[in-house]
Amino acid sequence: MKRGVLPGVNLARTVPPVVPANFLSRKHLFHLFETNMPGATIVAAPTGYGKTMLVSEWSQAQAKPTIWCAVDPNDSPQMFFAHIVQAVRNVLPKFAADFESERFLSPDSYISYMVREASEVKEEFNFVIDNGPSDAQEITPFAQALVDNLPNNVHVVIVRRVTPATSLARYASLGNLSLITSQDLKFSQDEINTICELNKLNANDWQISKHLVKCNGWPAAIQMMAKNISHGVSDSEFKFAESTNPLGILALESFNSLNEENRHNLLKLGIIEEFDLEVAAIILGEDFSETYLNKLATDGMFVSVSSGFQRTYQINPIVYEVLKELRSSSKELELATHEKLAQHFIAKGKPTEALEHIFQSGNSGQITEILRVSIREMAAIGRGDQIIRWAQYAAEDGPVGELIKKTIRAVGHLVNLDFERAEALAAELNYIAAQDPQVEFLAQLSAMILSHVHFARGDFERAQVLINDALAHDYGVIGIENVDKIALLRLQANIAFIYDDAELVESSLLRAKQLQDGVNQAITGYHIGCMTALSLWCQGRFFEAAEFASIAIAQAENNGYSGITAPFDAMFVLSRCQLELSHLDRSIESSNLIEQRAEATRLWPWYFAAFGTRSRIQITQGRITHVVDELEAQRKKHKELQTPNQLGWIIDVTDVFLRFVLEDWKRAEELLQRLPKIEMVRQIERNIKFEADPKRIHALVAQLPETTPREKVNKILYQAIINIDQENVSLNYLRTALDLGAEVGFHEYFVRQNRLYPIMVKAAAAKPTIFIESVVHEMSERIKNSNADTGALEEKLTNRELEILKHLTTGNPISAIAKQLHISQNTMKTHLRNVYRKLDVDGRHTAVDKAKKLLLI
């Protein structure tokens, strides 16, 4: 799948600027750049010294690819790293393939992720960070860590106006650090002469020379001065030492030297600093001309242009400041242009860009209107920072309006996965709602926010109560909308799915479909697609469930859905479908991905659920000791969670499965007592009933439901098993189950039916379909490997040997243990040899360690 530009990213910032055609080449300065790996080059000089263009020209001359990222001082960490990822993808398209689905809780998590992804890139490359006019305050604290942890195949180039505060000791200690300053970048006399020639000036003319000398080698000043003189500006007010903004004076003189038409167009374009051809056409109207823009870019004095297919024009920052001052007298035209641009971005489905122009147009009322439409889109793609920024315009001023703004900020914090802040604000709103009946609608909004917070923590009981509260009322336009209700119903379906409550999953889906109203169609369709995948899996229609899950995952990737809107439920369904289809390696891979992303976003239900799926597969593969260690780590992680939750039982399910494999019936029964009635527990309890009253087995099986394919296959297989002594009867049941299973996607379920293996072989011989032969082949492989590296013992320990093994943990001498057990020293030695042989260990300590891993002690 071809990825587009990441949401919110300005593509022009992720490509090197085009060097203007009349740019004076400075190849003679290339030797100042560091060449070793790892290495760093700092280009630090004030505005107008040609830093960016020098680095751009240098990068184009390098054999190694160059990744370019320009920093905006208003960037949040989220947007800074999004721009970095986009910049890398421009050169390496497969870089950070899962970035859109990741969510990061701290600057450190961003850095560790980026460093990990960069370490996968084996080729050497240059990484340019153009820092712009000033530092981004939110980014500065972890810039040091980013520089310190870049892999060794990177040459980093930092472009700044001042020497960075960031320590580059890592590179300095290697001797791989180069610093290029304003002294290095000043024009030489030869370069000044060349500039004069380009502008058809006589460099030896003393009247020209006296003006150029005032520039003190400052490249931008010399070029502007030369251009102005060539345009007939005979005298200049430029004074290098005295003026607070000498380049501004030159830029104004350059602007005034243009003809009236060019001044008019440039002044109109200067309403924004960056634009593409489409935006330029809106701004200039009938005066628009692509030829004119390209001519401006070729000249390079006023406008530069980016490289690549989607060309973006940028007004020279010095000129832009001058134009901003000149526009102060034409506010009406400026406001009208911003209004046109707002409508343009609204039509293109870019609410963030539209909001910026609405704000500049002064139409605060329209901001409120657009926010109502776009806030859900921002939430879906994880732009909590933008939601918080625009919250102040989400409602009219006044007590109620201020509460709505606070609610929007709470949503922003929720989207940013800052659950603590979201919870604090929502709790405050809930308290206010309880005190004042006029704002009781806030309780609904608070419940919506808190339900997501409690689900993320695994507090399913509280989350379900809050979902019910949020869905119980309808406050019209001031309450939650249908798209929000559908999102809550999806959350309810997630809880129901985790608890194997197929009926609640289905009823949630039906209710969500009834709420579709044609508004926010993309996101509502996505929510319902995720819920449909859950429902189909519960029914046992695995082929269809996998298809719907894959579609939902693709929608999330294409639209940038992330955070609380991310397709964890669809990803989990896909992993379970892969398991049911016996694609075990793919299921483990999917589970690992879910676990990694869920941990990063602190959505703990999916983290522990994914662990359970992967671990139960590994148990069937014989990786017992590995799973025992993992279970211990999971219980420790669960214990570290500070908030109330119902997540422990998800770990217990894996433990129960492990105990059954190890035939530790006592511990298994203890665990079963505290498990909810999920399908596994229901089946175990059913088997207990069968054992307790064998005569009623047929009657009990006859009472089993058979509405869904899952229920039908389950019931028919029970009938095959209880009639196993009547081979023909059992075989007929098995054939019926196999036909249905092949149709909807059962495979692993049949593979696990070891008791039916002989009859399964006969079914395959009688009707050798690809499906049945595949099941028999997989069953044969599992049975053949069941004793190979299972982690369980091929030869069981006797009761006396187990007793001795438990005493070994006390640390008492062997002689003392023999005395306690009333056996001789020789008998004790014989037992120990047998214990060590059966455990395949070399002594007392290793025996104790392995016995603990095998849960023998």
Secondary structure by P-SEA (a helix, b strand, c coil): ccccccccccccccccccccccccccccccccccccccbbbbbccccccaaaaaaaaaaaacccbbbbbbbbccccaaaaaaaaaaaaaaccccccccccccccccaaaaaaaaaaaaaaccbbbbbbbccccccccccccaaaaaaaccccccbbbbbccccccccaaaaaaaccbbbbccccccccaaaaaaaaaaaccccccaaaaaaaaaacccaaaaaaaaaaaaaccccccccccccccaaaaaaaaaaaaccaaaaaaaaaacccccccaaaaaaaacccccaaaaaaaaaacccbbbbbccbbbbbccaaaaaaaaaaacccaaaaaaaaaaaaaaaaaaccaaaaaaaaaaacaaaaaaaaaaacaaaaaaacaaaaaaaaccccccccaaaaaaaaaaaaaaaaaacaaaaaaaaaaaaaaaaaacccccaaaaaaaaaaaaaaaaacaaaaaaaaaaaaaccccccccccaaaaaaaaaaaaaaaaaacaaaaaaaaaaaaaaaccccaaaaaaaaaaaaaaaaaaaacaaaaaaaaaaaaaaaaaaacccccccaaaaaaaaaaaaaaacaaaaaaaaaaaaaaaaaaacccaaaaaaaaaaaaaaaaacaaaaaaaaaaaaaaaaaacccccccaaaaaaaaaaaaaaacaaaaaaaaaaaccccaaaaaaaaaaaaaacccaaaaaaaacccccaaaaaaaaaaaaaaaccaaaaaaaaaaaaaaaaaaccccccccccccaaaaaaaaaaacccaaaaaaaaaaaaaaaacccccccccccccaaaaaaaaaaaacccaaaaaaaacccaaaaaaaaaaaaaaaccccaaaaaaaaaaaccc
